[in-house]
Amino acid sequence: MTTPEQQSTVDLLIAEAARLGDFLAGLDAEGWNRDSACSEWKVADVVAHLAQGSGGSALALTRAQAGDSSPPEGQRLLDAGERASEMTAERAIAYGSEMEPSDLLRAYTEGQQRLGQAAQGLQAGDWEKPSFHRRGIIPMHENVARRIQELAIHGWDIRSAFDPAAELSEAAAGLITTLAYRWLNASFRPVAGAGPARFRFQVSGAPPVSQDVVLEGDGFRIEPAGDAPADVTFRGNASAYVLLIYGRLDLSAGPPAAQLEIDGPLDKALLFTEAFRGY
């Protein structure tokens, strides 16, 4: 028997997959060929990437449930600091290059169904078992959460190409905020010549976020927002917070309409997006 938290997470995984699938089903040929928010990726390329990833995640869950958290054949753990984004992009583009949109949609749907079935088959005792992810051996609950992260953010990459005001679902954004510190650690790159800077985040939603990201030299730290003056304060909902943290919002012309409020000089705000460039 599963716990309520486990069941709600699995339900969210299935809902996010269905939400994107419904959107993709309504696209015409031009829509599949449109540029997404992922640099140099068409909508079809993003879908190919998601179709590939769902199969890998389903396999990881199934193996982990049986007590095997080792990398499957042909996969490996990434080295510390290894981004692997170019390799991932090349693999997705090659996979989808010979497929018609209907075939890609079928591959996406079938992959998500396999993943959903694997997640639904997990028992309460499986939730903390170690499982393979290319960035580390992690508990199964985090593997499922990272898949929700992938679906929600890449879903936004696709939908925002058609609706610039698109946002993440409230439930997905709330869950992803709990993973943001891992993303910051993985995506940080020191900026040469940048001085110390304190960035404050005041985020509404469930859970709310009130924290500072402090750049110092070649590193950074995350701490609760306190009395120290911030160089820049970002205010917004959980969707805006996640999209900013994950490098999806272009701040070069100021805050995106109705998504984010920036209190502080724009050049300092841009320093944050330069230091945490994402993938």
C-alpha positions as CSV (number, residue, x, y, z in Angstrom):
1,M,0.0,0.0,0.0
2,T,1.3,3.4,-0.9
3,T,1.4,6.6,1.2
4,P,-0.7,9.6,0.3
5,E,2.5,11.6,-0.7
6,Q,3.7,8.8,-2.9
7,Q,0.3,8.4,-4.6
8,S,0.0,12.2,-5.2
9,T,3.5,12.3,-6.7
10,V,2.7,9.4,-9.1
11,D,-0.6,11.0,-10.0
12,L,1.2,14.2,-10.8
13,L,3.6,12.3,-13.1
14,I,0.7,10.8,-15.0
15,A,-1.1,14.1,-15.1
16,E,1.8,16.1,-16.5
17,A,2.5,13.5,-19.1
18,A,-1.2,13.5,-20.2
19,R,-1.3,17.3,-20.2
20,L,1.6,17.5,-22.6
21,G,0.3,14.6,-24.7
22,D,-3.1,16.4,-25.2
23,F,-1.3,19.5,-26.3
24,L,0.9,17.6,-28.8
25,A,-2.1,15.8,-30.2
26,G,-3.5,19.2,-31.4
27,L,-0.4,20.3,-33.3
28,D,-0.2,20.4,-37.1
29,A,3.0,19.8,-39.1
30,E,4.1,23.4,-38.7
31,G,3.7,23.2,-35.0
32,W,6.0,20.2,-34.7
33,N,8.6,22.0,-36.7
34,R,8.4,25.2,-34.7
35,D,11.5,26.3,-32.6
36,S,11.1,25.5,-28.9
37,A,12.5,27.4,-26.0
38,C,15.4,24.8,-26.0
39,S,18.2,26.4,-28.0
40,E,18.4,24.8,-31.5
41,W,15.7,22.2,-30.7
42,K,12.5,22.0,-32.7
43,V,9.3,20.9,-30.9
44,A,9.8,17.5,-32.5
45,D,13.3,17.2,-31.0
46,V,12.0,17.9,-27.5
47,V,9.4,15.3,-27.8
48,A,12.0,12.8,-29.1
49,H,14.1,13.6,-26.0
50,L,11.1,13.0,-23.7
51,A,10.2,9.8,-25.4
52,Q,13.7,8.4,-25.0
53,G,13.9,9.6,-21.4
54,S,10.7,8.0,-20.3
55,G,11.9,4.5,-21.3
56,G,15.1,5.0,-19.4
57,S,13.3,6.1,-16.3
58,A,10.8,3.2,-16.5
59,L,13.7,0.8,-16.7
60,A,15.5,2.5,-13.8
61,L,12.4,2.1,-11.6
62,T,11.8,-1.5,-12.5
63,R,15.4,-2.5,-11.9
64,A,15.5,-0.5,-8.6
65,Q,12.4,-2.2,-7.4
66,A,14.2,-5.5,-7.9
67,G,17.2,-4.2,-5.9
68,D,19.4,-3.2,-8.9
69,S,20.6,0.4,-8.9
70,S,23.5,-0.1,-11.3
71,P,23.7,1.6,-14.7
72,P,21.8,-0.3,-17.4
73,E,23.8,-1.6,-20.4
74,G,25.0,1.3,-22.5
75,Q,24.6,3.9,-19.7
76,R,26.8,5.3,-17.1
77,L,27.0,7.8,-14.2
78,L,28.1,11.2,-15.4
79,D,31.3,12.6,-14.0
80,A,31.1,15.6,-11.6
81,G,30.6,18.8,-13.5
82,E,29.9,16.9,-16.8
83,R,27.0,18.6,-18.6
84,A,26.4,16.1,-21.5
85,S,23.8,18.4,-23.0
86,E,25.3,18.3,-26.5
87,M,25.3,14.5,-26.5
88,T,21.7,14.4,-25.3
89,A,20.6,16.8,-28.0
90,E,22.4,14.9,-30.7
91,R,20.8,11.6,-29.6
92,A,17.3,13.1,-29.5
93,I,17.6,14.7,-32.9
94,A,19.0,11.5,-34.4
95,Y,16.2,9.5,-32.9
96,G,13.4,11.7,-34.2
97,S,14.9,12.7,-37.5
98,E,13.3,9.8,-39.5
99,M,10.0,9.9,-37.7
100,E,6.7,11.5,-38.7
101,P,4.9,13.6,-36.0
102,S,2.4,10.8,-35.6
103,D,5.2,8.3,-34.9
104,L,6.8,10.7,-32.4
105,L,3.5,11.2,-30.6
106,R,3.0,7.5,-30.4
107,A,6.5,6.9,-29.1
108,Y,6.0,9.6,-26.5
109,T,2.6,8.2,-25.4
110,E,3.8,4.6,-25.2
111,G,6.9,5.7,-23.2
112,Q,4.9,7.7,-20.7
113,Q,2.5,4.8,-20.3
114,R,5.4,2.4,-19.5
115,L,6.8,4.9,-17.0
116,G,3.4,5.5,-15.4
117,Q,2.8,1.8,-15.0
118,A,6.3,1.3,-13.5
119,A,5.6,4.2,-11.0
120,Q,2.1,2.9,-10.2
121,G,3.6,-0.5,-9.4
122,L,5.9,0.8,-6.7
123,Q,5.0,-0.1,-3.1
124,A,5.5,2.1,-0.1
125,G,8.7,0.1,0.8
126,D,10.1,0.9,-2.7
127,W,10.0,4.7,-2.4
128,E,13.3,5.0,-0.6
129,K,15.2,2.3,-2.5
130,P,18.3,3.5,-4.4
131,S,17.8,3.8,-8.2
132,F,20.0,4.8,-11.1
133,H,20.0,8.3,-12.6
134,R,22.8,9.5,-14.8
135,R,23.6,12.2,-12.3
136,G,23.8,9.8,-9.3
137,I,22.2,7.0,-7.4
138,I,19.1,8.5,-5.9
139,P,16.0,7.3,-4.0
140,M,13.2,6.3,-6.3
141,H,10.9,9.1,-5.1
142,E,13.5,11.6,-6.3
143,N,13.8,9.7,-9.6
144,V,10.0,10.1,-10.1
145,A,10.2,13.8,-9.1
146,R,13.0,14.5,-11.5
147,R,10.9,13.0,-14.3
148,I,8.1,15.3,-13.4
149,Q,10.6,18.1,-13.5
150,E,11.7,17.0,-17.0
151,L,8.1,16.8,-18.3
152,A,7.0,20.1,-16.8
153,I,9.9,22.2,-17.9
154,H,10.2,20.7,-21.4
155,G,6.5,20.9,-21.7
156,W,6.9,24.6,-21.0
157,D,9.7,24.7,-23.6
158,I,7.1,23.5,-26.1
159,R,4.0,25.4,-25.0
160,S,5.8,28.7,-24.7
161,A,6.6,28.6,-28.4
162,F,2.9,29.0,-29.0
163,D,2.0,31.0,-25.8
164,P,4.7,33.4,-24.4
165,A,2.6,33.7,-21.2
166,A,2.6,30.0,-20.6
167,E,3.4,28.9,-17.0
168,L,4.0,25.6,-15.2
169,S,1.2,23.9,-13.5
170,E,0.9,24.9,-9.8
171,A,1.4,21.4,-8.6
172,A,4.5,20.7,-10.8
173,A,6.1,24.0,-9.9
174,G,5.5,23.4,-6.2
175,L,7.3,20.0,-6.4
176,I,10.2,21.3,-8.5
177,T,10.9,24.0,-6.0
178,T,12.0,21.2,-3.6
179,L,14.6,20.1,-6.2
180,A,15.9,23.6,-7.1
181,Y,18.9,23.5,-4.8
182,R,20.2,20.4,-6.6
183,W,19.8,22.2,-9.9
184,L,21.7,25.3,-8.7
185,N,24.5,23.1,-7.6
186,A,24.6,21.3,-10.9
187,S,24.3,24.4,-13.2
188,F,26.6,26.8,-11.4
189,R,29.5,28.2,-13.3
190,P,31.7,31.0,-11.8
191,V,31.7,34.3,-13.6
192,A,35.2,35.8,-14.1
193,G,35.6,39.1,-12.4
194,A,32.1,39.1,-10.7
195,G,32.1,40.5,-7.2
196,P,30.1,39.2,-4.2
197,A,26.3,39.4,-4.8
198,R,23.3,38.4,-2.7
199,F,20.1,37.3,-4.6
200,R,16.9,37.1,-2.6
201,F,13.9,35.0,-3.6
202,Q,10.4,35.6,-2.2
203,V,8.2,33.1,-3.8
204,S,4.5,32.5,-3.2
205,G,2.9,29.1,-3.5
206,A,3.0,25.7,-1.8
207,P,5.7,25.5,-0.5
208,P,6.6,29.2,-0.3
209,V,10.3,30.1,-0.7
210,S,12.2,32.8,1.2
211,Q,15.9,32.3,0.6
212,D,19.1,34.0,-0.4
213,V,21.6,32.7,-3.0
214,V,25.0,34.3,-2.2
215,L,27.8,34.4,-4.7
216,E,31.3,34.6,-3.2
217,G,34.4,34.1,-5.3
218,D,34.3,30.8,-7.2
219,G,31.4,29.4,-5.1
220,F,28.0,30.2,-3.7
221,R,25.8,29.3,-0.8
222,I,22.1,29.1,-0.1
223,E,20.6,30.3,3.2
224,P,17.3,31.5,4.6
225,A,16.5,35.1,3.7
226,G,17.5,37.3,6.7
227,D,18.3,40.9,7.5
228,A,21.3,41.2,5.3
229,P,20.6,43.6,2.4
230,A,20.1,41.9,-1.0
231,D,21.6,43.2,-4.2
232,V,18.5,41.9,-6.1
233,T,15.2,40.5,-4.9
234,F,13.1,38.3,-7.2
235,R,9.4,38.1,-6.4
236,G,6.9,35.9,-8.1
237,N,4.9,32.6,-8.0
238,A,6.5,29.2,-8.0
239,S,6.3,28.9,-11.8
240,A,8.3,32.1,-12.3
241,Y,10.8,31.0,-9.7
242,V,11.4,27.6,-11.4
243,L,11.6,29.1,-14.9
244,L,14.2,31.6,-13.7
245,I,16.2,29.1,-11.7
246,Y,16.2,26.7,-14.7
247,G,17.4,29.4,-17.1
248,R,14.1,29.7,-19.0
249,L,13.4,33.4,-18.5
250,D,15.2,36.1,-20.6
251,L,15.9,39.0,-18.3
252,S,17.9,41.1,-20.8
253,A,14.9,43.4,-21.4
254,G,13.7,43.4,-17.8
255,P,11.2,41.2,-15.9
256,P,8.9,39.1,-18.1
257,A,5.4,40.4,-18.0
258,A,3.2,39.2,-15.2
259,Q,5.7,36.5,-14.2
260,L,8.4,38.1,-12.2
261,E,9.2,41.2,-10.2
262,I,12.8,42.3,-10.0
263,D,13.8,44.7,-7.2
264,G,17.4,45.9,-8.0
265,P,19.7,46.8,-10.9
266,L,19.2,44.8,-14.1
267,D,22.9,44.1,-14.5
268,K,23.0,42.4,-11.1
269,A,19.9,40.3,-12.0
270,L,21.6,39.3,-15.2
271,L,24.6,38.2,-13.2
272,F,22.5,35.5,-11.6
273,T,21.4,34.1,-14.9
274,E,25.0,34.1,-16.1
275,A,26.2,32.2,-13.1
276,F,23.4,29.6,-13.2
277,R,23.2,29.1,-17.0
278,G,21.4,25.7,-16.9
279,Y,21.8,23.1,-19.7
